[in-house]
């Protein structure tokens, strides 16, 4: 097989896999899960849709709600002890069931996940194959496809599994279960006093009803048997037959007689007596203690105690009655409502007017929807009788004991009632930006943000743990930072909780790759540039390094450095050699760290461009405006640079963990959280706070602010720029501090803000007084705060953006220059404000993903890699490159440098700060390839848009038979060895030894198997199938496997893939996938197979003459075929005789004379296949005497 036919086969394999996935998804999605599909039973449906609360298949949850989302995940809220928290975080669930204090969710594979009160079923059973779940108040019972039952929860409420199988449905009282078998017999378990013992014997029962402590079962002939608590309806059921339905309250049953009258039995106070004996009633409704019956003419009669048993309307034509625990509400044809019963439960206060379409209830309140989707409520205020949402378009309402939830057609929901039971909605997270990204180690990720349309978030967590260097904001759930470890593609689950522990989840995937040779090793810029200082550090002054204002420096693939821009600031004089790993900066100099921890510096000598410390083992470098501080592995520190900016007075003792800086001083944090400072005293170089426990230090130009673990703040440095007037502990627990050049702004956990420092820099009046802010941004002299709803509040110097913030719109992030702001919306549109010269006119279109800045201009990047710049032209506001493919932008004070994925760089802005990057090759490959052994590959070529290539090399070595051209880098040849997928790195060098690299994947396969000619069939149990064989036109097979498992009795030959055998189990039509492997490749083929049961094969029976009044001898039929599912006989047998529906046996005592008749018996199996037999039968009045001679 040549490479072209191989790729065709490979494509066929992929298309087949895709088709299978689409097919599977189509089947699985036949009944797509609508948004917010609630548990199978809620309080309202239990009362109003089941002919009695205890006739519901599940006991509704008292205190919590749970809903399925469109992806099969679950959102739960309400009382955490009842399942309002702890819902499973994965997806694939299809239905949710409940007890009073727990939930159980069913997956597509029939496995179950439960949560909530462990004593009420909140622990999960093992296994799969479950089809439906039922419950009492505190126990679950799950039915399997084979009719067996698994029960769990409170043992006294039915939490112990019954033996046997063949059960078809389960019913429940408050604390006992009753299961119906296929033959109509009944099995009970649970509390004996609630019907868990003494079930009636016999079979032919068709349905079971219940009160809180008794059952009543209906037979095929309409007769009734009751058992359980005699007080609550376990005795006293009416004699006779013909009943079709049974209704119940908490303690009594009621049935409608054939003449339309009503018979009731059970507890007298619950409606067990005084039922109406005359009239034609069509349906009965109930509260916990009373019945209300509707007549054919629309009038109502009620009985029971005063939970609706008295006070029913005496006039009017009603169409339906609804109820809660203690009151009724009846609906007329015009949609008007009449309520009666206990006033505490909504027996009074029903809304006037008409047009209402349906009524819902909690335990003691009602809610009704109008045709326009508006909602009215009445009843107990603590159970939802007040506080309904305004607005319209609501389509349905759900409830628990004391709370309602209304749903709109779009799946949005509103809740009201008891706050502890679910009226406080959980957070409702949705990915807003940054989800599913591939990050590079050492480069800041795009913030992963989430919108929240639910309740206020109190805490956010993520699992599994994020890669080192990344963190999650505790109140917004935003994930941000710079990863410092490689991590394969991982799915993360973010959990947001509100104040009462209700939670919602959202997921995102993240990959952290090693430094990509193309991007990260070629032109990897300094650790901090001007743009990242403004936009990624909570204030320009909070950076670990002061960015170089006039020059760029980048690392190359081999660890060498190239620099350009103003030569006196480091644009020239970069050190020769390689093995450098990172570059740091201050305003006018650079310092580069080598792999051995040694340091080289260049640029302005007075700013540290000379006199870097000797030795090695340095791990990181920090800077002020004009000095450097290098941190060693042992925690010690070395200083150099301008003494005015902290270049002297290195701290002499202590093990320091991190260094911070103002413009002219350093402050270092020790492991115990104590602080040491040095440098210019007016910049915070002395008078540090005593004590320990500090966790982070923030700064303005000349003051520090340190945050403690308890959320308190201490400040020092120049008083006018934030070194005094720190907020006291009494003002709250602060979580983060932001800064301008002369003021601080601290954020509290509730999103409120406290400011101090220079009033002209945002430290005085004008800061927002409300709460709900999630992040603060800054220019040199103004702040802008973003709220959770995407609105913005700005304050400070109006010339620097303190005024003019947009008054509407939902913004996701704010960026800044020295004098202006630019805010980004979710759609990628931009609004800017501040100094006209440094904010300019933002682009009017949308689709922008990130904004970068110099001192006085912005540059925005689109998803396609195009760039638009605006604001001051001297600072890069004009001259942005055309074209696309740019991935990131860096900046000095007045110039931008944009980098493409291939590592090429384009610069613009103030010319003396831009310079010209050193020429280098710039190669890009055309892509990888999957090749086949002994067939020539398609040449792998590389486009070079840079300097001329002098040599090309590749690592690791290519597979035998392939080679690389030393001047074009083209790879060609015919591979002669198999090779797993391998990443190859091509290095192109110029004459001056500047390098570029490109990587590509290559796989060399052996020939692939190519199997065809699988023919499906319909087989019969007990009979050998026609052997299913496959033709293989390619390489030798090494193994054959099949999925799913074949029916019992069949097997697959692992060498030939042939399938044969005698099936012994019935199997619906199933598509099987045969997976064929050779030494290094696979092929697959699918085929359908059905295994039907064998048809019955019954033999004729012996003819018989019978006598009226005497039992006949059983007429039996020998069946030598498959199992019989049903038997019929034609013509009709004489009166008194019957045929068994599963054995075909005819028995009984004839009561009518019938001449000799040939009867045909038809036996049918489960799939409709039939067999017939005959018998001649005569029934006489007397047997004739023998003839005499």
Secondary structure as UniProt FT lines:
FT   HELIX           3..28
FT   TURN            29..31
FT   TURN            35..36
FT   STRAND          37..38
FT   HELIX           43..48
FT   HELIX           53..55
FT   STRAND          64..68
FT   TURN            70..71
FT   STRAND          74..78
FT   HELIX           80..82
FT   TURN            83..84
FT   STRAND          93..98
FT   STRAND          102..107
FT   TURN            108..109
FT   STRAND          112..116
FT   HELIX           118..120
FT   STRAND          130..135
FT   STRAND          139..144
FT   TURN            145..146
FT   STRAND          149..153
FT   HELIX           155..157
FT   STRAND          167..172
FT   STRAND          176..181
FT   TURN            182..183
FT   STRAND          186..190
FT   HELIX           192..194
FT   TURN            195..196
FT   STRAND          205..210
FT   STRAND          214..219
FT   TURN            220..221
FT   STRAND          224..228
FT   HELIX           230..232
FT   TURN            233..234
FT   STRAND          246..248
FT   STRAND          252..256
FT   TURN            258..259
FT   STRAND          262..266
FT   HELIX           268..270
FT   TURN            271..272
FT   STRAND          281..286
FT   STRAND          290..295
FT   TURN            296..297
FT   STRAND          300..304
FT   TURN            306..308
FT   STRAND          318..323
FT   STRAND          327..332
FT   TURN            333..334
FT   STRAND          337..341
FT   HELIX           343..345
FT   STRAND          356..361
FT   STRAND          365..370
FT   TURN            371..372
FT   STRAND          375..379
FT   HELIX           381..383
FT   TURN            384..385
FT   STRAND          394..399
FT   STRAND          403..408
FT   TURN            409..410
FT   STRAND          413..417
FT   HELIX           419..421
FT   TURN            422..423
FT   STRAND          429..433
FT   STRAND          437..440
FT   TURN            441..442
FT   STRAND          448..452
FT   STRAND          459..463
FT   TURN            468..469
FT   STRAND          470..472
FT   TURN            474..476
FT   STRAND          479..482
FT   STRAND          487..497
FT   TURN            499..500
FT   STRAND          503..513
FT   TURN            517..520
FT   STRAND          524..525
FT   HELIX           530..535
FT   HELIX           540..542
FT   STRAND          551..555
FT   TURN            557..558
FT   STRAND          561..565
FT   HELIX           567..569
FT   TURN            570..571
FT   STRAND          580..585
FT   STRAND          589..594
FT   TURN            595..596
FT   STRAND          599..603
FT   HELIX           605..607
FT   TURN            608..609
FT   STRAND          618..623
FT   STRAND          627..632
FT   TURN            633..634
FT   STRAND          637..641
FT   HELIX           643..645
FT   STRAND          656..661
FT   STRAND          665..670
FT   TURN            671..672
FT   STRAND          675..679
FT   HELIX           681..683
FT   STRAND          694..699
FT   STRAND          703..708
FT   TURN            709..710
FT   STRAND          713..717
FT   HELIX           719..721
FT   TURN            722..723
FT   HELIX           729..731
FT   STRAND          734..739
FT   STRAND          743..748
FT   TURN            749..750
FT   STRAND          753..757
FT   HELIX           759..761
FT   TURN            762..763
FT   TURN            765..766
FT   STRAND          773..778
FT   STRAND          782..787
FT   TURN            788..789
FT   STRAND          792..796
FT   HELIX           798..800
FT   STRAND          811..816
FT   STRAND          820..825
FT   TURN            826..827
FT   STRAND          830..834
FT   HELIX           836..839
FT   STRAND          848..853
FT   STRAND          857..862
FT   TURN            863..864
FT   STRAND          867..871
FT   HELIX           873..875
FT   TURN            876..877
FT   STRAND          886..891
FT   STRAND          895..900
FT   TURN            901..902
FT   STRAND          905..909
FT   HELIX           911..914
FT   STRAND          923..925
FT   STRAND          929..932
FT   TURN            933..934
FT   STRAND          942..944
FT   STRAND          951..955
FT   TURN            960..961
FT   STRAND          962..964
FT   TURN            966..968
FT   STRAND          971..974
FT   STRAND          979..989
FT   TURN            991..992
FT   STRAND          995..1005
FT   STRAND          1011..1012
FT   STRAND          1017..1020
FT   TURN            1021..1022
FT   STRAND          1031..1032
FT   STRAND          1039..1043
FT   TURN            1048..1049
FT   STRAND          1050..1052
FT   TURN            1054..1056
FT   STRAND          1059..1062
FT   STRAND          1067..1077
FT   STRAND          1082..1092
FT   STRAND          1104..1107
FT   TURN            1108..1109
FT   STRAND          1126..1130
FT   TURN            1135..1136
FT   STRAND          1137..1139
FT   TURN            1141..1143
FT   STRAND          1146..1149
FT   STRAND          1154..1164
FT   TURN            1166..1167
FT   STRAND          1170..1180
//
